Amino acid sequence: MKSPMLMHAVAGMAMLSAVSVSMPVRAADYDIDSSHAFIQFRISHLGYSVLNGRFNQFAGKFSWDQASPQAAIVEVVVDTASIDSNWAERDKHLRGADFLDVKQFPRATFKGTKYTGDAKGGKMEGTLTLHGVTKPLMLDVQFIGAGPDPWGGYRAGFKAQTTLRRADFGMTYQLGPTAETMEFDLFVEGIRK
């Protein structure tokens, strides 16, 4: 015959198991370390060469759990005036009304809300707001690694790629037929809160 105390303990453990199974997974929260993160772009120039550039100022956060990657989310805010194509006069033009119009649209934002894939990589679906236009955008994501840093923190890193059409965001300045799309490479390292 089982003792009442043992039966209560077994019932308690069963209830705890049921609660833990029904509770949603809580991913760890990270702040993006902008000193170890990059937003870079490539675009054809008239079909004769490829222009490379980046955005120097941005901030963001993400949530990630390797055991439950489907819980991942990300938010990034980019200072559009921080565009840098390695040529001051061109950057001035890119900040103007023909392209980013940074006076009217000083920020671009990406909010990723649905991740499909596994802990090695997958796709992050979300919305990009750029030049006053909000559109769906998908990132191809690859997990790079995670672990402790030399300063007592814990970090996780990813790289992502996407392609967007300038005209979808109201930027139609003519750069030739091969410059309708832009490719973006993102390298993100976050510090766990």
C-alpha positions as CSV (number, residue, x, y, z in Angstrom):
1,M,0.0,0.0,0.0
2,K,1.4,3.4,-1.0
3,S,1.8,6.0,1.7
4,P,-0.4,9.2,1.4
5,M,2.8,11.3,1.4
6,L,4.2,9.4,-1.6
7,M,0.9,9.7,-3.4
8,H,0.8,13.5,-2.8
9,A,4.4,13.8,-4.1
10,V,3.7,11.9,-7.2
11,A,0.5,13.9,-7.9
12,G,2.5,17.1,-7.3
13,M,5.2,16.1,-9.8
14,A,2.6,15.2,-12.3
15,M,0.9,18.6,-12.0
16,L,4.3,20.4,-12.3
17,S,5.0,18.4,-15.4
18,A,1.6,19.3,-16.9
19,V,2.1,23.0,-16.2
20,S,5.7,23.0,-17.6
21,V,4.5,21.3,-20.8
22,S,1.6,23.8,-21.3
23,M,3.7,26.9,-20.6
24,P,5.1,28.6,-23.7
25,V,8.9,28.5,-24.2
26,R,10.6,31.7,-23.0
27,A,13.5,32.5,-25.3
28,A,16.5,34.5,-24.0
29,D,16.5,38.2,-24.8
30,Y,19.5,39.8,-26.4
31,D,20.5,43.4,-27.2
32,I,22.4,43.8,-30.5
33,D,26.0,44.8,-30.0
34,S,26.3,47.4,-32.8
35,S,30.1,47.3,-32.5
36,H,30.0,43.7,-33.6
37,A,27.1,43.9,-36.1
38,F,26.9,45.0,-39.7
39,I,24.2,45.9,-42.2
40,Q,25.7,45.9,-45.7
41,F,24.2,46.2,-49.2
42,R,25.1,45.6,-52.8
43,I,23.5,47.1,-55.9
44,S,24.5,47.1,-59.6
45,H,25.7,50.5,-60.9
46,L,24.4,50.9,-64.5
47,G,25.2,47.3,-65.1
48,Y,28.9,48.1,-65.2
49,S,30.0,47.5,-61.6
50,V,28.6,46.7,-58.1
51,L,28.3,49.4,-55.5
52,N,28.8,48.3,-51.9
53,G,27.8,50.2,-48.8
54,R,26.5,49.9,-45.3
55,F,24.5,51.6,-42.5
56,N,26.7,52.7,-39.7
57,Q,24.1,53.3,-37.0
58,F,21.4,51.0,-35.9
59,A,20.1,49.3,-32.7
60,G,17.9,46.4,-31.9
61,K,17.1,43.3,-29.9
62,F,16.1,39.7,-30.5
63,S,14.9,36.7,-28.6
64,W,16.5,33.3,-29.2
65,D,16.5,29.8,-27.7
66,Q,18.4,27.1,-29.5
67,A,16.1,24.4,-28.1
68,S,13.0,26.2,-29.5
69,P,14.1,28.3,-32.4
70,Q,10.5,28.9,-33.5
71,A,10.1,31.3,-30.6
72,A,12.6,33.7,-32.2
73,I,11.7,37.3,-32.8
74,V,13.8,40.4,-33.8
75,E,13.5,44.2,-34.0
76,V,16.0,46.5,-35.6
77,V,15.9,50.3,-36.1
78,V,18.3,51.8,-38.6
79,D,19.4,55.5,-38.8
80,T,19.0,56.0,-42.6
81,A,21.3,59.0,-42.6
82,S,24.1,56.8,-41.5
83,I,24.4,55.3,-45.0
84,D,28.0,55.0,-46.1
85,S,29.0,54.1,-49.6
86,N,32.6,55.3,-49.2
87,W,32.0,58.5,-51.2
88,A,30.7,61.6,-49.5
89,E,29.0,63.2,-52.5
90,R,27.2,60.0,-53.4
91,D,26.1,59.6,-49.8
92,K,24.7,63.1,-49.9
93,H,22.7,62.1,-53.0
94,L,21.6,58.8,-51.3
95,R,20.3,60.7,-48.3
96,G,18.2,63.1,-50.5
97,A,14.8,62.9,-52.1
98,D,15.9,60.7,-55.0
99,F,16.6,57.8,-52.6
100,L,16.2,57.6,-48.8
101,D,14.9,61.1,-48.2
102,V,16.3,60.9,-44.6
103,K,14.7,64.3,-43.6
104,Q,11.3,62.9,-44.0
105,F,12.1,59.2,-43.2
106,P,15.0,59.2,-40.7
107,R,14.5,55.6,-39.7
108,A,14.0,52.2,-41.2
109,T,12.6,49.4,-39.1
110,F,12.4,45.6,-39.4
111,K,10.2,43.5,-37.1
112,G,10.6,39.8,-37.5
113,T,7.8,37.8,-36.0
114,K,7.8,34.3,-37.4
115,Y,10.8,32.0,-37.7
116,T,10.6,28.7,-39.5
117,G,13.6,26.3,-39.5
118,D,15.8,24.8,-36.9
119,A,18.7,25.8,-34.6
120,K,21.1,25.9,-37.5
121,G,19.1,28.2,-39.8
122,G,15.9,29.0,-41.4
123,K,13.7,31.9,-42.5
124,M,12.5,34.9,-40.5
125,E,9.4,36.5,-41.8
126,G,8.5,40.1,-40.8
127,T,7.9,43.6,-42.0
128,L,10.3,46.2,-43.3
129,T,9.3,49.9,-43.1
130,L,11.5,51.9,-45.4
131,H,11.0,55.3,-47.1
132,G,7.5,55.5,-45.4
133,V,6.4,52.1,-46.9
134,T,5.8,48.9,-45.0
135,K,6.1,45.6,-46.8
136,P,6.6,41.9,-45.9
137,L,10.2,40.8,-46.0
138,M,11.9,37.5,-45.4
139,L,15.4,36.9,-44.2
140,D,17.4,33.8,-44.9
141,V,19.1,33.2,-41.5
142,Q,22.0,31.1,-40.5
143,F,23.0,30.6,-36.8
144,I,26.8,31.2,-36.3
145,G,27.3,30.4,-32.7
146,A,26.7,31.2,-29.0
147,G,28.6,31.1,-25.8
148,P,30.3,33.1,-23.0
149,D,32.4,36.1,-23.8
150,P,35.6,37.3,-22.0
151,W,33.7,39.9,-20.0
152,G,31.3,37.7,-18.2
153,G,28.5,37.9,-20.7
154,Y,26.9,35.5,-23.1
155,R,26.5,36.1,-26.8
156,A,24.8,34.7,-29.8
157,G,25.5,35.5,-33.5
158,F,23.7,35.1,-36.8
159,K,24.1,36.1,-40.4
160,A,21.2,36.8,-42.7
161,Q,20.5,37.7,-46.4
162,T,17.7,39.2,-48.3
163,T,16.9,40.9,-51.6
164,L,14.5,43.8,-52.0
165,R,13.1,45.8,-54.9
166,R,13.7,49.6,-54.6
167,A,10.5,50.4,-56.4
168,D,8.4,48.4,-53.8
169,F,9.5,51.1,-51.3
170,G,8.9,54.1,-53.6
171,M,12.5,54.6,-54.8
172,T,12.4,54.7,-58.5
173,Y,15.4,56.8,-59.4
174,Q,16.9,55.3,-62.6
175,L,20.1,53.4,-62.1
176,G,19.7,51.0,-65.0
177,P,17.7,47.8,-65.4
178,T,20.1,45.7,-63.4
179,A,19.7,48.0,-60.3
180,E,16.1,47.3,-59.6
181,T,17.0,45.1,-56.7
182,M,19.4,45.4,-53.8
183,E,21.0,42.6,-51.9
184,F,21.5,42.9,-48.1
185,D,23.9,41.0,-45.8
186,L,23.4,41.3,-42.1
187,F,25.8,40.1,-39.4
188,V,24.3,40.3,-35.9
189,E,25.9,39.6,-32.6
190,G,23.8,40.0,-29.5
191,I,24.5,40.2,-25.7
192,R,22.1,38.3,-23.5
193,K,20.3,40.5,-21.0
